[in-house]
């Protein structure tokens, strides 16, 4: 990756990786990454996901992609090597 991840970006990516190929809702991500007692908007997740998507595209040889599932949430999937 060209740029260093922030702590929160890393935490989000780590949680997605731990639940790879599972679709996680924004609420699940907010609760697990930001904490249940933190007051942040659901759009916060969208903004962080957008940043991670751009950064993951820069990783050669490690084709991981964050897939958006409309109306549900997000999932980290590993792309095929073909």
Backbone as numpy.savetxt, mean C-alpha at the origin, in Angstrom:
# Nx Ny Nz CAx CAy CAz Cx Cy Cz
14.63 1.59 -5.10 13.79 2.76 -5.10 14.66 3.99 -5.10
14.24 4.94 -5.88 15.04 6.15 -6.00 15.01 6.94 -4.71
13.87 7.10 -4.12 13.72 7.88 -2.89 13.51 6.95 -1.71
13.91 7.43 -0.55 13.66 6.70 0.68 12.17 6.79 1.02
11.64 5.71 1.57 10.26 5.74 2.03 10.20 6.44 3.38
9.09 7.12 3.63 8.86 7.66 4.97 8.50 6.49 5.88
8.50 6.71 7.16 8.15 5.66 8.12 6.74 5.14 7.84
5.79 6.03 7.61 4.40 5.61 7.39 4.26 4.87 6.06
4.97 5.31 5.02 4.95 4.59 3.74 5.50 3.18 3.92
6.60 3.08 4.67 7.18 1.76 4.93 6.21 0.89 5.71
5.59 1.44 6.75 4.62 0.68 7.55 3.47 0.18 6.69
2.97 1.03 5.80 1.87 0.66 4.92 2.32 -0.45 3.96
3.47 -0.29 3.35 3.98 -1.30 2.43 4.23 -2.62 3.14
4.76 -2.56 4.34 5.02 -3.77 5.13 3.70 -4.50 5.45
2.68 -3.75 5.84 1.39 -4.37 6.15 0.78 -5.00 4.91
0.85 -4.30 3.79 0.35 -4.86 2.53 1.11 -6.14 2.18
2.43 -6.12 2.38 3.25 -7.29 2.07 2.89 -8.47 2.97
2.64 -8.20 4.23 2.26 -9.26 5.18 0.93 -9.88 4.80
0.11 -9.16 4.06 -1.21 -9.63 3.65 -1.30 -9.67 2.13
-0.19 -10.05 1.52 -0.09 -10.08 0.06 -1.22 -10.90 -0.55
-1.75 -10.39 -1.64 -2.84 -11.01 -2.40 -4.19 -10.99 -1.68
-4.27 -10.31 -0.55 -5.54 -10.12 0.15 -6.01 -8.69 -0.13
-7.29 -8.52 -0.34 -7.83 -7.18 -0.52 -8.12 -6.60 0.86
-7.52 -5.45 1.13 -7.68 -4.79 2.42 -8.44 -3.49 2.23
-9.41 -3.25 3.08 -10.20 -2.02 2.98 -9.41 -0.83 3.52
-9.85 0.35 3.16 -9.23 1.56 3.69 -9.31 1.57 5.21
-10.46 1.17 5.75 -10.62 1.16 7.21 -9.64 0.20 7.87
-9.43 -0.98 7.27 -8.45 -1.93 7.81 -7.05 -1.30 7.81
-6.70 -0.68 6.70 -5.38 -0.06 6.60 -5.23 1.08 7.60
-6.25 1.91 7.73 -6.20 3.00 8.71 -6.02 2.45 10.12
-6.81 1.46 10.50 -6.74 0.90 11.84 -5.38 0.27 12.13
-4.87 -0.50 11.18 -3.65 -1.26 11.41 -2.37 -0.45 11.22
-2.37 0.49 10.31 -1.15 1.26 10.03 -1.12 2.57 10.81
-2.24 3.27 10.86 -2.28 4.55 11.57 -2.74 4.39 13.01
-3.52 3.36 13.30 -4.02 3.14 14.65 -5.48 3.49 14.78
-6.17 2.78 15.63 -7.62 2.95 15.79 -8.00 4.29 16.41
-7.07 4.90 17.14 -7.40 6.13 17.86 -6.87 7.39 17.17
-6.39 7.23 15.95 -5.90 8.37 15.20 -7.01 8.84 14.26
-7.24 10.13 14.24 -8.31 10.68 13.40 -7.72 11.19 12.09
-7.80 10.33 11.06 -7.37 10.72 9.72 -8.45 10.31 8.74
-8.46 10.96 7.61 -9.47 10.74 6.58 -9.12 9.51 5.75
-10.14 8.83 5.21 -9.91 7.68 4.32 -9.06 8.07 3.12
-9.16 9.31 2.69 -8.37 9.77 1.53 -6.88 9.75 1.84
-6.52 9.76 3.11 -5.12 9.65 3.50 -4.52 8.37 2.95
-5.26 7.27 3.07 -4.81 5.99 2.54 -4.62 6.10 1.03
-5.58 6.70 0.34 -5.49 6.85 -1.11 -4.23 7.61 -1.51
-3.92 8.66 -0.78 -2.73 9.46 -1.10 -1.45 8.67 -0.89
-1.37 7.92 0.20 -0.18 7.11 0.46 -0.06 5.98 -0.57
-1.17 5.37 -0.93 -1.17 4.30 -1.94 -0.67 4.86 -3.28
-1.14 6.03 -3.64 -0.72 6.66 -4.89 0.80 6.87 -4.92
1.35 7.35 -3.82 2.79 7.55 -3.73 3.54 6.23 -3.82
3.06 5.22 -3.12 3.73 3.91 -3.17 3.67 3.31 -4.56
2.56 3.46 -5.25 2.45 2.94 -6.61 3.53 3.54 -7.50
3.72 4.84 -7.40 4.76 5.51 -8.21 6.14 5.00 -7.85
6.40 4.81 -6.58 7.73 4.38 -6.14 8.01 2.92 -6.48
7.00 2.07 -6.40 7.21 0.65 -6.71 7.51 0.43 -8.18
7.02 1.32 -9.03 7.30 1.20 -10.46 8.78 1.34 -10.75
9.53 1.95 -9.84 10.95 2.20 -10.04 11.83 1.02 -9.66
11.26 -0.01 -9.05 12.04 -1.15 -8.58 12.17 -2.17 -9.70
13.34 -2.26 -10.27 13.56 -3.22 -11.35 13.79 -4.61 -10.78
13.24 -5.63 -11.43 13.44 -7.00 -11.00 12.56 -7.43 -9.84
11.80 -6.53 -9.28 10.90 -6.84 -8.17 9.51 -6.32 -8.53
8.83 -6.98 -9.43 7.56 -6.44 -9.92 6.40 -6.62 -8.94
6.32 -5.75 -7.96 5.18 -5.73 -7.05 4.27 -4.58 -7.46
2.99 -4.83 -7.38 2.02 -3.83 -7.78 0.92 -3.73 -6.74
0.50 -2.53 -6.48 -0.65 -2.32 -5.61 -1.86 -2.21 -6.52
-2.78 -3.13 -6.33 -3.97 -3.20 -7.17 -5.13 -2.54 -6.41
-5.81 -1.64 -7.09 -7.01 -1.01 -6.53 -8.21 -1.88 -6.86
-9.02 -2.17 -5.85 -10.26 -2.93 -6.04 -11.39 -1.95 -5.75
-12.01 -1.49 -6.81 -13.02 -0.43 -6.69 -14.11 -0.79 -5.67
-14.35 0.13 -4.76 -15.38 -0.04 -3.76 -15.00 -0.95 -2.60
-13.78 -1.52 -2.65 -13.36 -2.43 -1.58 -12.09 -1.95 -0.91
-10.99 -1.82 -1.67 -9.74 -1.41 -1.07 -8.55 -1.69 -1.98
-7.47 -2.20 -1.39 -6.22 -2.38 -2.10 -5.60 -3.74 -1.79
-4.77 -4.20 -2.73 -4.08 -5.46 -2.57 -2.69 -5.36 -3.17
-1.69 -5.95 -2.52 -0.34 -6.02 -3.06 -0.20 -7.36 -3.76
0.15 -7.32 -5.03 0.31 -8.55 -5.80 1.67 -8.51 -6.48
2.25 -9.68 -6.65 3.53 -9.77 -7.35 3.24 -10.08 -8.81
3.83 -9.29 -9.69 3.63 -9.48 -11.12 4.37 -10.69 -11.62
3.93 -11.18 -12.77 4.61 -12.34 -13.38 5.93 -11.90 -13.98
6.86 -12.84 -14.06 8.18 -12.52 -14.60 8.24 -12.73 -16.10
7.12 -13.13 -16.74 7.12 -13.36 -18.18 6.89 -12.10 -18.96
